Amino acid sequence: MKTGQIRQSLSGFYDVYADGQLYRTRARGNFRKRGLTPLVGDQVAFDAPTQQEGYILKLLARQTELVRPPVANVDLAIVVTATTTQEFSTNLLDRQLVALEVAGIQSVIYMAKTDLLSETEFAERQKLAEAYQAIGYQVIIERAAFDPAALTAVKSALAGHVAVVMGQTGAGKSTLLNHLQPGLDLATGEISQALNRGKHTTRKVSLIEIADGLVADTPGFSSYEVFDIPATDLTHYFPEFVQLSADCKYRGCVHINEPKCAVKAALAAGTILQSRYDNYLQFYETIKNKKVIYNKKK
């Protein structure tokens, strides 16, 4: 029995990487009976007499799990954020960051399309980047599109991680990946050809080796539309609120109507972003209202 990592899933086949080789496997029937589905990124125990014929015997414990794309053990997300006035949204950015905090995944913010900004607009985005850096997020921002320094920073962030690239449509996710590794499409095709399966596009998810890390080949992460958490837990996923909440008068303060709230004091003092607090209030109300609707339906 061997242990390895699922690098590709395709129509019931799982390509497992172990000992420097890829093994084509299937999952045992008892996985389906137990309601278990192997995911790309899973660490598994498997038996394979040849590289073309094997079976997954056991799924090892997962650290994280995403639905779209269906990948396990992701520990890093590159959040590609278009910075042009028409596309930029702190609401969307914060929604993605909160979703990643909930999932237990580290975030790196990559500010794209900076070459399309005026000098004044770029200065504003730089100031915002500094505010997110103060919260604790790594932010990559350079004046030129796909600046070598920015690409070097992304590569350094990816090293040793299993990652996804996320962001709104048109933000430049795929273009970023192609800049990180020219000929990426060829590399993806070679993985399939090495297993004598040809090139497939249906129901395929892969992890591609990029910059000493692994990146899901389908850019995206769309499970941030709804936060499946109690509204009162939302504050735990805003790192700057967590740090300040120790000074709130009331334990369990949600920083809305409570007196002597350290978060609201920081907001009044201008030491936290107004946009972050406004987005927090919107997310809080959205979660609370969805819970009310759900309970009524029950």
Phi, psi and omega in degrees: 000136180247164170237143181196189183241133175289121181257340181207141176237131183207107172049049177089354175258145179232122180266113187256131180262124179206139176054037177076011181227159175257136178238130177275125185226168168238164176269142176300151182300331183291345174297314181296318180297328181268005178071028181252137176234119175299144179238151171304135184099343178295141167271130187225156167259134185212163177237127182215102178295333175222172179288347182254000187213109180200171180224137173280128183258330186204139172266128176278165187303135178269144174270320177217164179211129176248154179267314179226109356287154181285093184223140178253155173064024171291133178235006180210141174229130172267112183267101182276118188240114177292131187259356180294152183303322182290333187250335188289137180212115175294332180296313179294318179300312181293326178298317179293318181296320178294317179301321179289323176299317179298321182282350181076032183245133179291141181248140168234125181267124177247113182272114186257167177062026179294338179291344180269358183271151169287168179299322179295315180296319180296320178298322178294318179293323177299317179297319178295319178301319179297324179294320178289326175296322179296329176292328180128001179274142171281128179238128179252116180216127177224157184292318183273149177293130178051045177303140180307324179294322179293317179296322177297321180294320178295316180299319179296321179293324183287332188305124176082007184243160166257119193231159167237156174246126186227163180154169182292159178303132178086003182287337179111026182298307182295322179297321177299314180299320179293329176287326179291323181217089178304142182079023183300320180299321178296317180298321179295317179297324182295327179298315180293316183296326180296338179256013176059034180248355183074194182255125183238153177234348185272125175052040181249131173231134182226157167252127183250136178286118177221126173052048178064020174226184177237133183233132175299132187281354176252097182300135177147158178191098192246016180271024179260010180292321181229132177268117182272063179220158173295146180302325182290346178271349186303322182303333181291345185252013169247098188307323180291330177289320179301316181295320183282332189298340178297338181261002175289148181294320185254132174293136183082015178300132178254010168064040179238295183245357185287142175285159177051050179265124182293328180292315180292329176293319178294324177297314180297327180278351179078020181265354169233158185289131175299321181296322179296316181293317178299318179293322177302313180299318179296314179299318181300311181294321179298314180296314182298317181292323178295320178297320180296314179299317181297316181295324178294320179296323179296000000 
